[in-house]
Amino acid sequence: MFEDRNIKVFFSLLQAGLWNKPIAALAEFPLTASEWNSLYRAAVDQTVEGLIFDGLQRLPKEFLPPRALLMQWLVRVEKIEQRNRWMNSILADQALFFEKANLQPILLKGQGLASCYANPLRRMCGDIDWYFPTKKAYQSAVVTVAAAGVSVDHTAGFSASYLWDGCEIELHQKMFDLYNPFSWRYLAAFENKEAAHGSLLSVGEAKVKLASPMVQSLQVNAHILKHLLSFGIGLRQLCDAACLYVYYAKELDGGRLKAIYSRLKLTKWIGLLHEILINYVGMPKQYLPFTVENKTSADWMMREIWQAGNFGFYDARYNQGGKGCLTVRQSGNQRLWKNFKNYLPYAPLEAISFPMVHFCSRFAK
């Protein structure tokens, strides 16, 4: 992919902003106004515009984007920072709300991952995801939220969602987005063993519970795989995985993690992911918790991520297709079938289980 000059510049700016390092592709500058507009659009589609804006700060003045675009970009980044501060206030409010109800949910992804970034406010935030370790706690949380006069929607995937002061909140009964039912007992044992190694994140006046670094690592990577098996994922989620690896480098047991991926039959896929984190996201190789020898290049997977955009919303290859019986997304059945074939050789049990379990979960709402 780096043969394309604009893509080469894009990833060079992303890496410079994410890791605070010099811009490797400086020889490719200056860019035309049209090229800058395309790069900005790609950054928005991949939800990494804040990170790339940090990369722009390392450019000589004469290589910066046109002033109008630069101002537009600056305003967008300021809004990302404002949304992160607002999200933190909602998160603190939610944590105190559950604490009063004697509930201690675990925060998944989101602001917990943002804390792994050098500049947390530049990470585009989404919704808030709470995980409840027991079915009883989950059901109690749903009842407690509803009792507060909030409308709760039960969704596919054994989850529920609602709006809290305009912020989308999701409650989950599952820690890991892994769908092979034969792995669930093993995952539950792993989760229980790690329960004592979680931590607390200070958000305002609240303390938010986080899973252990080992659990977070598997949870984040499994979430990436889930979306690759459905409609795609943005580069922000790859940046999350890389920043988590770097931030928790001393707390991740590489040998144990490798054994876990082997047990889950995901070693081939994790090898592709690690290659992308090194070659495209720019994570220093020494922060890999373990290595996997790849027999095939991961470039094809990066091309799929690049074309699909954030969660597949910007995939121009499928914008003319109709809705199918399995999903309301455009060309949904076609996209799911294509991803099934793509990932079957690398994550066979998950590729087979994902559509079946996801479909069945619709009837467990």
C-alpha positions as CSV (number, residue, x, y, z in Angstrom):
1,M,0.0,0.0,0.0
2,F,2.9,2.4,0.6
3,E,3.5,2.5,-3.2
4,D,0.6,5.0,-3.2
5,R,2.1,8.4,-2.4
6,N,-0.9,9.8,-0.6
7,I,-1.3,6.7,1.6
8,K,2.4,6.8,2.4
9,V,2.0,10.4,3.6
10,F,-1.1,9.5,5.6
11,F,0.6,6.8,7.6
12,S,3.7,8.8,8.1
13,L,1.7,11.6,9.7
14,L,-0.3,9.1,11.7
15,Q,2.9,7.5,13.1
16,A,4.5,10.9,13.8
17,G,1.4,12.1,15.8
18,L,0.9,8.8,17.6
19,W,4.5,8.2,18.7
20,N,5.8,11.8,18.6
21,K,8.5,11.0,16.1
22,P,9.8,12.7,12.9
23,I,7.8,12.4,9.7
24,A,9.4,9.6,7.7
25,A,7.8,10.6,4.3
26,L,9.0,14.3,4.4
27,A,10.4,13.9,0.9
28,E,6.9,13.4,-0.4
29,F,5.9,17.0,0.5
30,P,4.5,19.5,-0.5
31,L,0.9,18.2,-1.2
32,T,-1.6,19.9,-3.4
33,A,-4.8,21.3,-2.0
34,S,-6.7,18.4,-3.5
35,E,-4.3,15.9,-1.9
36,W,-4.7,17.5,1.4
37,N,-8.5,17.4,1.1
38,S,-8.4,13.7,0.3
39,L,-6.0,13.0,3.2
40,Y,-8.3,14.9,5.6
41,R,-11.3,12.9,4.4
42,A,-9.5,9.7,4.9
43,A,-8.5,10.7,8.4
44,V,-12.1,11.5,9.3
45,D,-13.3,8.2,7.8
46,Q,-10.7,6.3,9.8
47,T,-11.5,8.4,13.0
48,V,-7.8,9.4,13.5
49,E,-8.0,13.0,12.5
50,G,-6.9,14.1,16.0
51,L,-3.8,11.9,15.8
52,I,-2.8,13.0,12.4
53,F,-3.3,16.6,13.4
54,D,-0.6,16.0,16.0
55,G,1.6,14.8,13.2
56,L,1.0,18.0,11.3
57,Q,2.7,19.9,14.2
58,R,6.0,18.3,13.1
59,L,5.8,19.6,9.5
60,P,7.7,22.7,8.3
61,K,5.4,25.7,7.9
62,E,5.7,25.6,4.1
63,F,4.4,22.0,4.0
64,L,1.3,22.6,6.0
65,P,-2.2,22.3,4.5
66,P,-4.0,25.3,3.1
67,R,-5.0,27.7,5.8
68,A,-8.8,27.1,5.4
69,L,-8.4,23.4,5.7
70,L,-6.0,23.8,8.6
71,M,-8.6,25.9,10.5
72,Q,-11.3,23.4,9.7
73,W,-9.1,20.7,11.0
74,L,-8.3,22.6,14.2
75,V,-12.0,23.2,14.9
76,R,-12.7,19.5,14.5
77,V,-9.9,18.6,16.9
78,E,-11.1,21.1,19.4
79,K,-14.5,19.5,19.2
80,I,-12.9,16.0,19.7
81,E,-11.3,17.3,22.9
82,Q,-14.5,18.9,24.1
83,R,-16.4,15.6,23.5
84,N,-13.7,13.7,25.4
85,R,-14.2,16.0,28.4
86,W,-17.9,15.7,28.2
87,M,-17.6,11.9,27.9
88,N,-15.4,11.9,31.0
89,S,-18.1,13.8,32.9
90,I,-20.8,11.3,31.8
91,L,-18.5,8.4,32.7
92,A,-17.9,9.8,36.2
93,D,-21.6,10.3,36.7
94,Q,-22.4,6.8,35.5
95,A,-19.7,5.3,37.8
96,L,-21.2,7.1,40.9
97,F,-24.7,6.1,39.8
98,F,-23.8,2.4,39.8
99,E,-21.8,2.8,43.0
100,K,-24.9,4.0,44.8
101,A,-26.7,0.9,43.6
102,N,-23.8,-1.3,44.9
103,L,-22.8,-2.3,41.4
104,Q,-19.2,-2.3,40.2
105,P,-19.1,-2.7,36.4
106,I,-15.9,-2.9,34.5
107,L,-15.3,-0.2,31.8
108,L,-14.5,-1.7,28.4
109,K,-12.4,0.1,25.8
110,G,-13.3,3.8,25.5
111,Q,-11.8,6.2,28.0
112,G,-9.8,3.3,29.6
113,L,-7.9,2.9,26.4
114,A,-7.6,6.7,25.9
115,S,-5.6,6.7,29.1
116,C,-2.9,4.7,27.2
117,Y,-2.4,7.4,24.7
118,A,0.3,10.1,25.0
119,N,-2.5,12.7,24.3
120,P,-5.8,11.1,25.5
121,L,-8.0,14.0,24.4
122,R,-7.0,13.6,20.7
123,R,-8.4,10.1,20.5
124,M,-11.9,10.1,19.0
125,C,-14.3,8.7,21.6
126,G,-17.4,6.7,20.9
127,D,-19.9,5.4,23.5
128,I,-19.5,4.0,27.0
129,D,-19.4,0.2,27.4
130,W,-19.9,-1.4,30.8
131,Y,-19.4,-5.1,31.5
132,F,-21.1,-6.9,34.4
133,P,-19.3,-10.1,35.5
134,T,-22.5,-11.9,36.5
135,K,-25.9,-12.3,35.0
136,K,-27.5,-11.1,38.3
137,A,-25.4,-7.9,38.3
138,Y,-26.3,-7.3,34.6
139,Q,-30.0,-7.7,35.3
140,S,-29.8,-5.5,38.4
141,A,-28.1,-2.8,36.3
142,V,-30.8,-2.9,33.7
143,V,-33.5,-2.6,36.4
144,T,-31.7,0.2,38.1
145,V,-31.3,2.2,35.0
146,A,-35.0,1.7,34.0
147,A,-36.0,2.7,37.5
148,A,-34.3,6.0,37.0
149,G,-36.7,6.7,34.2
150,V,-34.4,5.8,31.4
151,S,-35.6,3.8,28.4
152,V,-33.5,0.7,27.9
153,D,-33.3,-1.1,24.6
154,H,-32.2,-4.8,24.6
155,T,-30.0,-5.4,21.6
156,A,-28.4,-8.4,19.8
157,G,-25.3,-9.7,21.4
158,F,-26.6,-10.2,24.9
159,S,-26.4,-6.5,25.6
160,A,-28.6,-3.5,26.4
161,S,-28.3,0.2,25.5
162,Y,-29.7,3.5,26.5
163,L,-29.1,7.3,26.4
164,W,-27.7,9.1,29.5
165,D,-27.8,12.9,29.1
166,G,-27.4,12.3,25.4
167,C,-24.5,9.8,25.6
168,E,-25.0,6.3,24.3
169,I,-24.3,3.7,27.0
170,E,-24.1,-0.1,26.5
171,L,-24.3,-2.8,29.1
172,H,-22.7,-6.1,28.4
173,Q,-22.9,-9.7,29.7
174,K,-19.9,-10.8,27.8
175,M,-16.3,-9.6,28.3
176,F,-14.9,-11.0,25.0
177,D,-16.3,-10.7,21.5
178,L,-15.4,-14.3,20.8
179,Y,-18.1,-16.5,19.4
180,N,-16.8,-20.1,19.4
181,P,-18.9,-21.6,22.2
182,F,-16.3,-24.3,22.9
183,S,-13.9,-21.5,24.1
184,W,-16.4,-19.9,26.5
185,R,-15.5,-22.0,29.6
186,Y,-11.8,-21.5,29.0
187,L,-12.3,-17.7,28.6
188,A,-14.4,-17.6,31.8
189,A,-11.6,-19.3,33.7
190,F,-9.0,-16.9,32.3
191,E,-11.2,-13.9,33.3
192,N,-11.7,-15.2,36.8
193,K,-8.0,-15.8,37.2
194,E,-7.2,-12.2,36.2
195,A,-10.0,-10.6,38.3
196,A,-7.7,-9.7,41.1
197,H,-5.3,-7.9,38.7
198,G,-7.6,-5.1,37.6
199,S,-7.0,-1.4,38.3
200,L,-8.9,1.8,39.0
201,L,-9.0,4.8,36.6
202,S,-9.6,8.2,38.2
203,V,-12.2,10.2,36.3
204,G,-13.2,13.3,38.1
205,E,-14.4,12.4,41.5
206,A,-15.1,8.8,40.5
207,K,-13.0,5.6,40.4
208,V,-13.7,3.5,37.3
209,K,-12.8,-0.2,37.4
210,L,-10.6,-1.6,34.5
211,A,-9.9,-5.2,33.7
212,S,-6.3,-6.5,34.0
213,P,-3.9,-5.6,31.2
214,M,-3.9,-9.3,30.1
215,V,-7.7,-9.3,29.8
216,Q,-7.8,-5.8,28.1
217,S,-5.3,-7.0,25.5
218,L,-7.4,-10.0,24.5
219,Q,-10.6,-8.1,24.8
220,V,-9.4,-5.2,22.5
221,N,-8.0,-7.6,19.9
222,A,-11.1,-9.8,19.9
223,H,-13.2,-6.7,19.3
224,I,-11.1,-5.9,16.3
225,L,-11.6,-9.4,14.9
226,K,-15.3,-9.2,15.5
227,H,-15.7,-6.1,13.4
228,L,-13.4,-7.5,10.7
229,L,-15.7,-10.5,10.5
230,S,-18.7,-8.2,10.1
231,F,-18.3,-4.9,8.3
232,G,-14.8,-3.6,9.0
233,I,-13.0,-1.4,11.5
234,G,-11.2,1.9,11.5
235,L,-7.6,2.6,12.2
236,R,-8.4,4.1,15.6
237,Q,-9.0,0.6,16.9
238,L,-5.6,-0.5,15.6
239,C,-4.1,2.5,17.4
240,D,-5.9,1.4,20.5
241,A,-4.3,-2.0,20.4
242,A,-0.8,-0.6,19.8
243,C,-1.0,2.0,22.6
244,L,-2.3,-0.6,25.0
245,Y,0.7,-2.9,24.1
246,V,3.1,0.0,24.8
247,Y,1.4,1.3,27.9
248,Y,1.2,-2.1,29.6
249,A,4.4,-3.6,28.1
250,K,5.8,-4.6,31.5
251,E,2.6,-6.2,32.7
252,L,1.8,-8.4,29.7
253,D,3.0,-12.0,29.9
254,G,3.8,-12.7,26.3
255,G,4.3,-16.4,26.6
256,R,1.0,-16.8,28.4
257,L,-0.8,-14.6,25.8
258,K,0.7,-16.6,22.9
259,A,-0.6,-19.8,24.6
260,I,-4.1,-18.3,24.9
261,Y,-4.2,-17.4,21.2
262,S,-3.0,-20.8,20.3
263,R,-5.8,-22.4,22.5
264,L,-8.4,-20.2,20.7
265,K,-7.0,-21.1,17.3
266,L,-6.3,-17.4,16.6
267,T,-2.5,-17.5,16.2
268,K,-2.4,-16.9,12.5
269,W,-4.8,-14.0,12.7
270,I,-2.9,-12.3,15.6
271,G,0.3,-12.6,13.5
272,L,-1.4,-10.5,10.8
273,L,-2.6,-8.0,13.4
274,H,0.9,-7.7,14.9
275,E,2.4,-7.1,11.4
276,I,0.0,-4.3,10.8
277,L,0.7,-2.7,14.2
278,I,4.4,-2.6,13.2
279,N,4.3,-1.8,9.5
280,Y,1.4,0.6,9.4
281,V,0.6,1.9,12.9
282,G,4.4,2.2,13.5
283,M,4.5,0.6,16.9
284,P,8.1,-0.2,17.9
285,K,8.7,-3.9,17.4
286,Q,10.1,-4.4,20.9
287,Y,6.7,-3.8,22.4
288,L,5.1,-6.9,20.8
289,P,4.2,-9.2,23.7
290,F,5.2,-12.2,21.5
291,T,6.1,-12.8,17.9
292,V,4.4,-15.1,15.3
293,E,6.1,-16.1,12.0
294,N,3.7,-15.1,9.2
295,K,3.6,-17.2,6.0
296,T,1.6,-14.6,4.2
297,S,1.8,-10.8,4.2
298,A,-0.8,-8.8,6.1
299,D,-1.1,-6.2,3.4
300,W,-4.4,-7.6,2.1
301,M,-5.9,-7.1,5.6
302,M,-4.7,-3.5,5.7
303,R,-6.2,-2.9,2.3
304,E,-9.6,-4.2,3.5
305,I,-9.4,-1.9,6.6
306,W,-8.4,1.1,4.5
307,Q,-11.2,0.6,2.0
308,A,-13.9,-0.2,4.6
309,G,-13.3,2.8,6.9
310,N,-14.6,3.0,10.4
311,F,-17.0,0.0,11.0
312,G,-17.5,-0.2,7.2
313,F,-19.6,2.9,6.9
314,Y,-17.4,4.4,4.2
315,D,-16.9,1.3,2.0
316,A,-17.7,2.6,-1.5
317,R,-17.5,-1.0,-2.9
318,Y,-20.9,-1.7,-1.4
319,N,-22.8,1.5,-1.5
320,Q,-25.2,0.4,-4.2
321,G,-26.3,-2.9,-2.7
322,G,-29.7,-3.7,-1.1
323,K,-30.4,-4.9,2.3
324,G,-30.3,-8.6,3.0
325,C,-32.0,-11.1,5.3
326,L,-29.2,-11.2,7.8
327,T,-28.5,-7.5,8.2
328,V,-30.0,-4.1,7.3
329,R,-26.6,-2.8,6.1
330,Q,-26.2,-2.2,2.3
331,S,-24.9,-5.3,0.6
332,G,-24.8,-6.8,4.1
333,N,-25.0,-10.5,3.1
334,Q,-22.4,-10.0,0.4
335,R,-20.0,-8.3,2.8
336,L,-20.4,-10.9,5.5
337,W,-19.8,-13.7,3.1
338,K,-16.7,-12.0,1.7
339,N,-15.2,-11.5,5.2
340,F,-16.1,-15.1,6.1
341,K,-13.9,-16.3,3.2
342,N,-11.2,-13.8,4.0
343,Y,-10.7,-14.8,7.6
344,L,-11.6,-18.5,7.6
345,P,-7.9,-19.5,7.0
346,Y,-6.7,-17.3,9.9
347,A,-9.5,-17.6,12.5
348,P,-11.5,-20.6,11.5
349,L,-13.6,-21.2,14.6
350,E,-14.5,-17.6,15.0
351,A,-15.4,-17.2,11.3
352,I,-17.7,-20.1,11.5
353,S,-19.3,-19.3,14.9
354,F,-19.7,-15.5,14.5
355,P,-22.7,-15.4,12.1
356,M,-24.5,-18.3,13.9
357,V,-24.1,-17.0,17.5
358,H,-24.8,-13.4,16.4
359,F,-28.0,-14.5,14.7
360,C,-29.2,-16.6,17.6
361,S,-28.5,-13.7,20.1
362,R,-31.3,-11.7,18.3
363,F,-33.8,-14.1,19.9
364,A,-32.3,-13.7,23.4
365,K,-33.2,-10.0,23.6
